[in-house]
């Protein structure tokens, strides 16, 4: 596999050409890094960790519906990561989230039969942090009742957020539900430099490129898994990782107070099947569900650039199962298209695990 090439100054939609061996490859620049496989492999692997100021695909987002006001009707959050905000739309690709509330006749935006619709940005009153160009607030979304108050809450990925001077380290905002819907009175802003969160913020990590909510320890409070698709480990570039924050009576926490301590998972974590390799992108996509019916949610982790043997970019998925203490590896699984019984076969650039549905 070749060197990871970062197009940090280009915007999505631009055409670019790469001279690869004797061929010129032309493509539309997406919000991804590009990794060249080798001089004799005319395929491109998309790294999806980008500072290009674009959007990450739907593969990166968990379910974005929940009952944010506890009225028994689900509501819908919609990410708008390319939204420009500020005077004259001067802050480009800052990002936003629209929320439509349910009613007896379905979703509505007029305030009839349910709360009026909402439009959230990082410049919304009371929301922590502020809107900046190319943040892409709303690139990923996930819901869960993180404080068990009977109203769902919303996690919002901001994968291109700068943390201080650390470019595109990434962050996640959390808005909590109330009787009137989502509100910012007790919102949270999480990143890998937040107090007690494992690991540290690094350039181009893209923390919160993917989000998934689930109750991994069955304590009645949902927890939040956060993909860090471009995490480097021990000098190995873009192997990827997943942070997990556990719920408590006061919401998500990383200190072990009121719930399990936070976790930091990668393919070199003790017990996790397979090993961390450059550009695997463990955590590119996430999905949470109770796969074995034990009343604890489990976590599927997409690794779309995983090589299976010598098959470049075939892709794979790890599954971590829940327990009374949270996610653990005693019965974890590693799935790909060459796994026993799985239909299809692993081929170059298949990207199995690109998207997960649960």
Helices and strands as residue ranges (DSSP letters): E 4-5, E 15-20, E 23-28, E 34-38, E 41-46, G 58-60, E 65-66, E 75-80, G 87-89, E 96-100, E 118-120, E 140-144, E 153-158, E 171-176, E 183-190, E 207-214, E 223-228, E 241-245, E 263-265, E 285-289, E 298-303, E 316-321, E 328-335
